[in-house]
């Protein structure tokens, strides 16, 4: 009888232990912390996606807004319209226009200042390239003006009249004031010789 009682007690103890182990396992598996990591990860992932969605439009907007500010427009006149050495620049609405002025004529307008009506004379006009230059002679008594043919300056800004005679251009006996006029595209500039041409009878 004693042996049977001991065996019954042992079986009971084992049964209780087995039940306790099963209960512990079930409690461990159903603990709240087993699902929390998943939720945290999900929340973190959702937050990250949300931040990306919010910041992308701002970045794009910033790039779009800065583009017009960095754009510049420059407008220059064609090189064929530029003459002389002086320049002036004006700007407005982001555009820049450069205009070059005509150089005042210079040089030996006549090679001699006291001549006869048939004396050959050489004349030079130095100004801007591609400019029309004309040398004028105005009688100091009658105010009559006679002129040499207008000529266009070369790439160096010079033009020449070689071996002309006063009588061929109605420059008669008397005293004549000498002026040179350079003209281009509606603009003109004039230089007066410091000496007069004296033509003998």
C-alpha positions, 0 to 999 in steps of 0.5 A: 500500500505504501508503494502505491501511495508513493507512486500516486504522489509522484504522478500527481507532482509530475502532473502539476509540474507539467501543467505549470510548464504549459501555463508558463509557456502560454503566458510567455507567448501571450505577453504584450511585449511580443507584439510591441516591436512590430508595432514600433517598427511599423510606426517608424516606417510610416513616419519615415515615409511621411517625412519623405513625402512632405520634404520632396515638394519643398525641395522641388519648389526651392529649385523652381523658385531659384531658377529665374533669379539665376538667369541673366540675359545679355543683348549686344549690338552686332560688331558691324554696328560698333565704331570708334573707341569710346563706349557707353553702356546702358542696362534695364530689365536684365538686358545690357546694350553697348554702343560705341561712339565715333572717333573725332577726325584727325590727321593732315587734312592738307599736306600744304597750307599755302598753295596755287590753284593747280598745286597737288595736295594730299589729304588724310582723315583718321577716325573710326573704321567703316565711317564716312569722312569728308573734308570741307573748305569754307571761304572766310569771306564769302562763307561758300563751302566746297568739299572733297568727295566723301570716302569710307575709312578702311579697317584702320579707320583712315581714308586718303585723297591723293594729288588733288588740285584746288581748282578741280573742286572750285577752291579759288584764290582766298583763305579757306577754313578746313573741317573734317566730318566723320559720319556713321549711322546718323551720328557725326563728329567734326574737327576743325584744322588749327590752320587755314588753307591759303590759295594764291591767285 
